[in-house]
Amino acid sequence: MVQQSETEHALRALQDENQRLRRAVEELSILNDLARAIGASLNTQEIIQTIVRRSLRALNAEQGVITLVEEQSENMMKTLVRTMMSSTEHEHYHFNQTLLGWMHLNKKPLVINDPASDERFRGMQWDESIRGLICVPMTMKSELRGVLTIYNKKEGKPFSDDDQRLLAIIATQSAQVVENARLYEKEQTLVRMQEEVRLASTIQFQLLPKSAPTIPGYEIVGATIPAQQVGGDYYDFISIDEHHCAVCLGDVSGKGLPASLLMANLQATLRGQTLSTNSPQLCLQRSNKLLFESTSPEKFATLFYGILDFQLHELLYSNAGHDNPFLLEPGKETVRLKVGGIPLGMFNDFPFEEARVAIPVGATLVIYSDGVSEAMNAAEEMFTEARIDEVIVRHAQASAGELIEHLVGAAKHHAAGHPQTDDITIVVLRRIS
């Protein structure tokens, strides 16, 4: 009798060992198949779908989700894929912030087979159809990168320790693959963005004048140095007729791509208005209205706009909130051209004003953006308008192109290698005869 009991005990032990080995073989097969399935892809969505789908099959569960955790983000979790293996009548469950907090703190598998009575999450509102769940962390170098959650084992069964162990292995094995795919996609996104910025920079450069107009008795030169690859400064020379040419320099709010798009909008608007009226006042009023109607409230642009009459040697101008240009006449102190109004796009309608100034022989007009006057050094000291004035007076006999070089050089010397924080744009007009 004792011998029979020992035999039965040995047989049961052998059966248990066989079952354990069979399960181990099945798990190895599952993990091997999963590794092959996700190892050949760099598409995050495809990889996550495969992980969730095969996890549900391995655990015989109804629904699963991978929630990726964004580092240093206001939204610390981002649900990328949710996959169901049962009928569509099941509601999609949402991963809870409380569970995410627990996972951030503990970074270990979590099994809940009776959510309503689980003391660890007392007071938490569970969906009535959630009978049980397993959460396992997806970590990289001890940092939580995501959470794999499986809901409701089929046939009403509870999740077992073996289920938890297998899912934990799946998460550990998959974390690096998911992270690599995410990094690859971020890299590709960055490459595309860099190409788009490069194309935007090329287009923006092409919008600027290809060359300065040839005006008898005048020199006119413009230059711009964007702080980023694309910028929000704009200058233009627009030929009106045989005796008139419009000269303008603008600075739109913001930097980078948004500013460059608004700059292109401003250029198209101004060119259209310039060809329809010889009044700077009317041109700015119309442009202001169009810009106000086509942009959001925080978008605006400062602009100096003038029409040079090179037969009468006069400049009719209006200034929409832009830095006041300097006009230096021989033997006199510099004066500032201030008449105009507020920046474009701030109000739907504004009564801009215009004024007329003479341009005698030897006079120099310098129009600039605040990237010049506000160029800063490491001590955050600005270059200032006073220094601009000093450079203009000191180089009053220089050509238009040389004066621009002196101004840019002086601003950069002041900055002493401190990074340029704003676009630098200058237009110089000199009457030479």
SEMI-291724 format. One record per residue (C-alpha): x, y, z; residue number from 1. Coordinates in pm, 1 decimal, padded with zeros to 6 digits. Each point is the difference from the previous one (the first is absolute). Example, Ala and Ser with C-alpha at 12.3 -4.5 7.8 and 13.67 -1.06 7.14 Angstrom:
% residues 2
> X;Y;Z;num
> 01230.0;-00450.0;00780.0;1
> 00137.0;00344.0;-00066.0;2
END
This chain:
% residues 433
> X;Y;Z;num
> 00000.0;00000.0;00000.0;1
> 00285.7;00234.1;00086.4;2
> 00173.8;-00096.2;-00322.0;3
> -00316.7;00083.6;-00201.6;4
> -00030.4;00341.4;00169.6;5
> 00362.0;00076.8;-00078.1;6
> -00053.1;-00103.8;-00360.3;7
> -00308.1;00222.1;-00032.8;8
> 00188.3;00290.4;00157.4;9
> 00289.4;-00046.2;-00240.7;10
> -00242.8;-00022.4;-00291.6;11
> -00171.2;00323.7;00098.9;12
> 00337.1;00170.0;00038.6;13
> 00099.5;-00124.9;-00343.5;14
> -00329.3;00125.2;-00147.4;15
> 00050.6;00339.1;00166.0;16
> 00351.8;00018.5;-00134.7;17
> -00118.8;-00095.7;-00347.6;18
> -00268.9;00267.6;00018.6;19
> 00256.7;00254.2;00116.3;20
> 00232.6;-00096.0;-00283.8;21
> -00283.8;00017.3;-00254.3;22
> -00091.1;00346.3;00123.3;23
> 00364.5;00104.9;-00012.5;24
> 00023.7;-00125.7;-00360.2;25
> -00321.5;00184.7;-00087.8;26
> 00128.5;00318.4;00160.9;27
> 00331.8;-00027.6;-00182.3;28
> -00189.7;-00050.6;-00325.0;29
> -00217.8;00304.7;00073.1;30
> 00301.5;00214.8;00083.6;31
> 00197.6;-00125.7;-00298.9;32
> -00288.1;00066.7;-00240.7;33
> -00052.3;00344.5;00153.0;34
> 00369.6;00085.7;-00031.7;35
> -00004.1;-00094.2;-00369.4;36
> -00323.6;00188.5;-00061.6;37
> 00106.6;00330.4;00155.3;38
> 00373.5;-00015.9;-00069.7;39
> -00037.0;00067.4;-00371.9;40
> -00208.4;00316.5;00032.9;41
> 00081.3;00361.5;00086.6;42
> -00362.5;00110.3;-00001.1;43
> -00110.7;00070.0;00356.5;44
> -00368.8;-00055.2;-00070.9;45
> 00058.6;-00336.0;-00167.5;46
> 00231.9;-00116.9;00278.1;47
> -00243.0;00096.3;00276.7;48
> -00294.5;-00157.7;-00179.5;49
> 00195.4;-00324.1;-00031.2;50
> 00101.8;00002.9;00367.5;51
> -00354.9;00060.9;00121.4;52
> -00157.8;-00250.1;-00238.1;53
> 00240.3;-00280.7;00089.3;54
> -00022.4;00078.4;00372.7;55
> -00376.9;-00036.9;-00012.4;56
> 00032.7;-00330.3;-00180.1;57
> 00261.5;-00129.5;00243.8;58
> -00207.3;00090.7;00307.6;59
> -00338.7;-00073.6;-00159.7;60
> -00126.2;00346.7;00092.6;61
> -00252.6;00242.2;-00145.8;62
> 00171.3;00334.4;-00033.3;63
> 00344.1;00156.0;00025.6;64
> 00171.8;00331.6;-00027.2;65
> 00351.2;00141.9;00001.6;66
> 00033.1;00344.8;00149.4;67
> 00326.6;00173.4;-00082.7;68
> 00133.7;00249.4;00251.8;69
> 00125.8;00332.5;-00133.6;70
> 00302.1;00140.4;00180.3;71
> -00014.5;00360.5;00124.9;72
> -00348.6;00052.9;-00135.9;73
> -00312.5;00154.6;00146.8;74
> -00188.9;-00303.5;-00127.4;75
> 00212.9;-00268.7;00166.6;76
> -00174.6;-00285.6;-00175.4;77
> -00104.0;-00048.6;-00358.1;78
> -00213.8;-00296.5;-00103.3;79
> 00124.7;-00105.0;-00340.7;80
> -00173.9;-00331.1;-00070.4;81
> -00301.1;-00180.3;00139.2;82
> -00078.7;-00346.2;-00134.9;83
> -00299.4;-00221.5;00076.2;84
> -00017.8;-00369.9;-00077.7;85
> -00369.3;-00049.4;00082.3;86
> -00322.3;00142.6;-00136.0;87
> -00035.8;00374.7;-00061.9;88
> -00271.5;00028.3;00263.0;89
> 00268.0;00038.1;00267.1;90
> 00076.6;00355.9;00097.4;91
> 00360.2;00114.6;-00037.8;92
> 00150.5;00041.1;00344.0;93
> 00211.7;00301.7;00085.0;94
> 00324.7;-00037.7;00189.8;95
> -00038.8;00189.0;00326.0;96
> 00237.6;00267.9;00132.7;97
> -00008.9;-00174.0;00338.8;98
> 00128.9;-00322.5;-00153.6;99
> 00267.2;00195.5;-00185.1;100
> 00105.9;00165.5;00324.7;101
> 00024.0;-00340.4;00170.0;102
> 00208.2;-00129.8;-00289.4;103
> 00230.5;00304.8;00008.6;104
> 00054.1;-00058.0;00370.5;105
> 00038.1;-00377.4;00007.5;106
> 00112.2;-00099.3;-00352.0;107
> -00109.4;-00360.8;00047.5;108
> -00285.4;-00220.6;-00131.3;109
> -00345.1;00054.2;00146.1;110
> -00277.7;-00261.6;-00000.3;111
> -00356.1;00091.1;00100.5;112
> -00263.9;-00272.1;-00015.1;113
> -00266.4;00180.5;00204.0;114
> 00033.2;00374.7;-00069.8;115
> -00292.1;00111.7;00215.3;116
> 00143.8;-00152.9;00317.6;117
> 00371.6;00059.5;-00058.7;118
> 00129.4;00188.9;00305.5;119
> 00285.2;00159.3;-00197.0;120
> -00247.0;00200.3;-00208.2;121
> -00275.3;00070.2;00248.7;122
> -00231.5;00274.7;-00123.0;123
> 00100.8;-00033.2;-00362.3;124
> -00288.7;-00014.9;-00246.7;125
> 00024.8;-00313.3;-00213.9;126
> -00198.2;-00075.2;-00311.3;127
> -00259.7;-00260.6;00096.7;128
> 00101.5;-00232.3;-00283.3;129
> 00364.1;-00022.2;00113.3;130
> 00029.8;-00333.1;00183.7;131
> 00377.6;-00006.8;00021.7;132
> 00317.3;00141.1;-00147.2;133
> 00374.8;-00035.0;-00014.9;134
> 00228.7;00303.5;-00032.4;135
> 00368.3;-00049.0;-00071.6;136
> 00263.2;00272.8;-00040.4;137
> 00204.5;00052.5;-00315.0;138
> 00324.7;00144.6;00130.4;139
> 00328.6;00120.6;-00148.1;140
> 00296.0;00047.9;00233.2;141
> -00238.8;-00001.6;00296.9;142
> -00209.7;00274.4;-00159.7;143
> -00367.9;-00066.7;-00073.5;144
> -00062.8;00029.3;-00374.8;145
> -00341.5;-00160.9;-00017.3;146
> -00255.9;-00231.0;00157.9;147
> -00150.3;-00312.8;-00155.1;148
> -00345.8;-00069.4;00142.5;149
> -00218.9;-00303.6;-00068.6;150
> -00366.7;-00009.8;00107.8;151
> -00242.5;-00285.6;00077.5;152
> 00113.2;-00357.1;-00044.6;153
> -00259.3;-00183.7;-00206.9;154
> -00253.4;-00241.9;00145.7;155
> 00001.2;00201.1;00321.8;156
> 00326.8;-00150.6;00120.3;157
> 00244.8;00195.1;00219.2;158
> 00347.8;00097.5;-00114.7;159
> 00265.0;-00234.2;00140.0;160
> 00356.9;00047.2;00114.6;161
> 00109.6;-00168.5;-00322.7;162
> -00198.5;00260.3;-00197.9;163
> 00172.8;00277.7;00191.1;164
> 00344.5;-00152.7;-00051.9;165
> -00051.6;-00051.8;-00374.8;166
> -00135.6;00349.6;-00055.0;167
> 00290.3;00148.4;00196.0;168
> 00244.4;-00185.9;-00226.0;169
> -00184.8;00122.5;-00310.0;170
> 00018.0;00360.0;00125.8;171
> 00370.0;-00029.2;00085.0;172
> 00081.1;-00156.3;-00334.9;173
> -00204.7;00256.6;-00193.1;174
> 00102.0;00322.1;00176.2;175
> 00329.0;00043.9;-00187.7;176
> -00162.5;-00071.4;-00336.4;177
> -00276.4;00254.2;00064.7;178
> 00250.6;00259.0;00119.7;179
> 00220.6;-00052.3;-00306.0;180
> -00299.7;00046.1;-00228.1;181
> -00102.1;00316.7;00182.5;182
> 00350.4;00142.5;-00026.6;183
> 00016.1;-00088.4;-00369.2;184
> -00333.1;00169.1;-00069.1;185
> 00107.4;00309.2;00195.1;186
> 00317.7;00010.8;-00204.5;187
> -00194.8;-00028.8;-00324.0;188
> -00239.3;00272.3;00115.9;189
> 00297.0;00225.2;00078.5;190
> 00151.3;-00067.8;-00342.6;191
> -00330.1;00089.6;-00168.4;192
> -00032.0;00316.5;00208.3;193
> 00355.5;00102.4;-00085.6;194
> -00072.9;-00050.1;-00368.3;195
> -00321.8;00199.9;00026.8;196
> 00185.8;00281.1;00177.3;197
> 00269.6;-00008.3;-00268.0;198
> -00263.1;00026.8;-00273.5;199
> -00177.7;00278.2;00191.3;200
> 00329.9;00185.5;00032.7;201
> 00060.6;-00033.6;-00373.3;202
> -00350.5;00123.3;-00082.3;203
> 00030.6;00289.6;00242.1;204
> 00334.7;00102.6;-00146.0;205
> -00157.6;-00005.6;-00345.6;206
> -00273.2;00237.1;00119.5;207
> 00258.4;00266.4;00083.0;208
> 00120.3;00232.7;-00279.0;209
> 00246.3;-00173.1;-00231.5;210
> 00183.7;00329.0;-00040.0;211
> -00040.0;00364.1;00089.5;212
> -00178.4;00220.9;-00254.4;213
> 00206.0;00231.6;-00217.1;214
> -00115.7;00353.3;00080.6;215
> 00177.3;00291.4;-00169.4;216
> 00186.4;00205.7;00261.0;217
> -00058.7;-00249.1;00285.0;218
> 00158.6;-00297.7;00169.8;219
> -00232.5;-00245.8;00168.6;220
> 00104.8;-00323.7;00168.6;221
> -00179.9;-00247.1;00227.4;222
> 00124.2;-00292.9;00207.1;223
> -00145.2;-00242.0;00254.0;224
> 00159.9;-00248.6;00240.4;225
> -00261.8;-00233.2;00155.8;226
> 00052.2;-00112.2;00358.5;227
> -00131.4;-00342.4;-00098.4;228
> -00000.5;-00180.0;-00332.5;229
> -00318.0;00186.1;-00085.7;230
> -00101.6;00335.9;00138.8;231
> -00273.1;00257.3;00035.8;232
> 00176.1;00308.1;-00138.8;233
> -00086.3;00122.1;-00346.3;234
> 00119.8;00271.1;-00233.8;235
> -00101.6;00080.6;-00354.7;236
> 00046.0;00239.6;-00289.3;237
> -00307.5;00030.0;-00220.7;238
> 00019.1;00192.5;-00324.9;239
> -00317.0;00202.5;-00054.0;240
> 00074.0;00205.7;-00313.3;241
> 00290.4;00180.6;-00164.4;242
> 00021.4;00257.6;00281.8;243
> -00112.5;-00190.2;00310.2;244
> 00124.5;-00297.2;00199.2;245
> -00139.9;-00137.2;00325.9;246
> 00245.9;-00088.3;00274.7;247
> -00111.6;-00198.7;00304.9;248
> 00138.5;-00190.2;00294.7;249
> -00212.5;-00204.9;00238.7;250
> 00031.6;-00217.1;00305.8;251
> -00274.3;-00251.3;00077.6;252
> -00065.5;-00138.7;00347.6;253
> 00164.9;-00325.8;00094.8;254
> 00287.9;-00194.6;-00149.2;255
> 00058.8;-00303.9;-00216.1;256
> -00253.8;-00158.3;-00234.8;257
> -00314.0;00176.3;00134.5;258
> 00168.3;00338.1;-00039.1;259
> 00122.2;-00084.4;-00349.6;260
> -00352.9;-00094.9;-00109.0;261
> -00137.7;00327.9;00131.4;262
> 00284.5;00182.7;-00171.8;263
> -00097.4;-00157.6;-00333.8;264
> -00361.1;00102.4;00063.4;265
> 00110.7;00356.5;00072.3;266
> 00210.8;00016.8;-00314.0;267
> -00285.3;-00118.2;-00222.2;268
> -00237.4;00246.7;00164.2;269
> 00235.0;00295.8;-00037.9;270
> 00087.5;-00074.1;-00358.4;271
> -00366.9;-00015.9;-00089.0;272
> -00076.7;00328.2;00176.8;273
> 00306.4;00178.1;-00138.4;274
> -00117.3;-00054.9;-00353.6;275
> -00346.7;00135.4;00081.9;276
> 00087.0;00325.4;00180.4;277
> 00281.7;00257.2;00021.0;278
> -00094.2;00091.0;00358.0;279
> 00199.5;-00165.9;00282.1;280
> -00279.2;00094.1;00238.6;281
> -00264.1;-00179.7;-00206.4;282
> 00231.8;-00292.6;-00068.3;283
> 00054.6;-00058.9;00372.2;284
> -00369.1;00043.3;00084.0;285
> -00099.2;-00263.4;-00254.2;286
> 00285.3;-00233.7;00090.3;287
> -00085.2;00034.4;00368.2;288
> -00359.4;-00102.3;-00061.6;289
> 00098.8;-00299.6;-00213.4;290
> 00259.3;-00115.2;00252.4;291
> -00242.8;00039.0;00289.8;292
> -00260.9;-00211.5;-00177.3;293
> 00240.5;-00277.2;-00101.3;294
> 00204.3;-00050.7;00320.3;295
> -00057.7;-00091.1;00363.4;296
> -00009.2;00278.5;00264.5;297
> 00359.1;-00051.3;00121.0;298
> 00142.0;00046.1;-00351.4;299
> 00106.3;00343.8;-00117.6;300
> 00273.8;00170.6;-00199.2;301
> 00188.4;00325.8;00023.9;302
> 00077.5;00166.4;-00333.2;303
> 00165.0;00305.0;-00144.3;304
> -00134.3;00074.5;-00346.8;305
> 00109.4;00284.4;-00223.5;306
> -00036.5;00102.0;-00363.9;307
> 00305.9;00170.9;-00145.5;308
> -00064.7;00260.5;-00267.1;309
> 00340.1;00017.2;-00169.0;310
> -00109.8;00277.0;-00230.3;311
> -00098.2;00237.8;00282.6;312
> 00244.8;-00166.8;00243.3;313
> -00258.2;-00047.5;00272.2;314
> -00104.5;-00291.9;00215.0;315
> -00368.7;-00035.5;00088.7;316
> -00017.3;-00245.4;00290.9;317
> -00203.2;-00152.0;00280.6;318
> 00128.6;-00195.3;00296.8;319
> -00212.3;-00281.1;00149.3;320
> 00158.5;-00036.4;00343.9;321
> 00345.4;-00073.9;-00139.0;322
> 00333.4;00121.9;00132.9;323
> 00030.7;00359.4;-00122.7;324
> 00248.6;00019.3;-00290.6;325
> 00291.7;00242.0;00010.1;326
> 00033.2;00275.1;-00261.6;327
> 00335.3;00175.9;-00008.7;328
> 00044.6;00309.9;-00215.6;329
> 00341.5;00157.5;-00061.9;330
> 00095.5;00244.1;00275.9;331
> -00299.3;-00090.0;00216.7;332
> -00083.7;-00235.5;00284.7;333
> -00196.2;-00314.3;-00068.3;334
> -00379.4;00017.4;00011.0;335
> -00247.2;-00284.0;00055.4;336
> -00296.6;-00079.6;-00225.0;337
> -00282.6;-00063.6;00245.2;338
> -00328.3;00086.9;-00173.8;339
> -00239.2;-00291.9;-00045.1;340
> -00179.9;-00203.6;00264.1;341
> -00015.9;-00333.4;00179.1;342
> 00125.2;-00342.0;-00126.0;343
> -00203.8;-00171.7;-00268.7;344
> -00256.3;-00260.6;00102.0;345
> -00071.5;00125.5;00350.5;346
> -00333.6;00169.5;-00076.7;347
> -00241.5;-00042.7;-00285.5;348
> 00015.6;00365.7;-00098.2;349
> 00249.4;00272.0;00083.7;350
> 00047.2;00350.9;-00150.9;351
> 00366.9;-00012.4;-00097.5;352
> 00172.0;00327.2;-00087.5;353
> 00262.8;00079.8;-00258.8;354
> 00270.6;00262.3;-00037.2;355
> 00236.0;00129.5;-00267.0;356
> 00372.9;00067.9;00039.3;357
> 00252.6;00137.7;-00246.1;358
> 00303.0;-00209.2;-00093.7;359
> 00278.8;00250.4;-00088.4;360
> 00329.3;-00096.9;-00162.1;361
> 00220.2;-00185.7;00249.7;362
> -00291.2;-00101.6;00226.1;363
> -00007.4;-00352.0;00143.2;364
> -00310.9;-00188.6;00113.9;365
> 00054.5;-00303.2;00224.3;366
> -00295.0;-00234.7;00062.8;367
> 00065.3;-00289.4;00238.4;368
> -00166.2;-00266.2;00210.6;369
> 00029.3;-00027.2;00377.4;370
> 00239.5;-00289.6;-00042.6;371
> 00264.4;00269.8;-00047.7;372
> -00083.7;00230.9;00290.7;373
> -00078.3;-00290.7;00234.5;374
> 00306.0;-00211.3;-00081.2;375
> 00125.1;-00111.3;00342.9;376
> 00328.9;-00103.7;00147.8;377
> 00053.5;-00258.1;00273.9;378
> -00091.5;00259.8;00263.2;379
> -00335.2;00053.1;-00180.3;380
> 00093.7;00358.4;-00090.5;381
> -00168.4;00115.6;-00321.5;382
> 00179.2;00163.5;-00290.2;383
> -00254.6;00289.5;00017.4;384
> -00119.3;00260.2;-00248.0;385
> 00259.7;00244.4;00128.2;386
> 00278.1;-00225.4;-00128.7;387
> -00177.6;-00033.8;-00334.1;388
> -00004.5;00379.8;-00022.2;389
> 00373.2;00015.6;00082.2;390
> 00086.9;-00249.6;-00276.3;391
> -00209.9;00187.6;-00255.9;392
> 00161.4;00335.1;00082.6;393
> 00351.0;-00149.5;00013.4;394
> -00041.2;-00158.3;-00344.1;395
> -00209.9;00269.9;-00164.3;396
> 00218.9;-00008.5;-00313.0;397
> -00012.4;-00377.5;-00041.3;398
> -00196.3;-00163.7;-00279.9;399
> -00334.4;-00159.8;00078.3;400
> 00149.6;-00350.4;-00001.3;401
> 00295.8;00103.5;00213.3;402
> -00226.6;00164.9;00257.3;403
> -00196.4;-00323.3;00037.8;404
> 00325.9;-00187.1;00056.6;405
> 00105.7;00254.9;00263.8;406
> -00334.5;-00028.0;00180.9;407
> -00004.2;-00380.4;-00000.5;408
> 00364.6;-00011.6;00100.7;409
> -00054.3;00243.0;00289.1;410
> -00302.4;-00197.4;00126.5;411
> 00190.4;-00330.0;-00015.4;412
> 00304.7;00154.2;00166.0;413
> -00227.1;00117.7;00281.5;414
> -00154.2;-00349.0;00031.1;415
> 00353.4;-00143.6;00027.4;416
> -00103.8;-00348.6;-00106.6;417
> -00328.1;-00005.7;00194.4;418
> -00258.8;-00189.8;-00209.2;419
> -00218.9;00212.2;-00227.8;420
> -00349.4;00002.9;00149.1;421
> -00190.0;00190.7;-00268.4;422
> 00011.1;00055.5;-00373.7;423
> 00223.1;00284.3;-00119.3;424
> -00124.5;00190.6;-00303.2;425
> 00123.2;00331.3;-00139.0;426
> -00084.9;00210.7;-00304.6;427
> 00215.2;00302.0;-00086.2;428
> -00101.3;00263.1;-00254.3;429
> 00251.5;00272.2;-00101.3;430
> -00043.0;00280.9;-00246.3;431
> 00330.9;00044.4;-00178.7;432
> -00093.5;00263.0;-00260.9;433
END
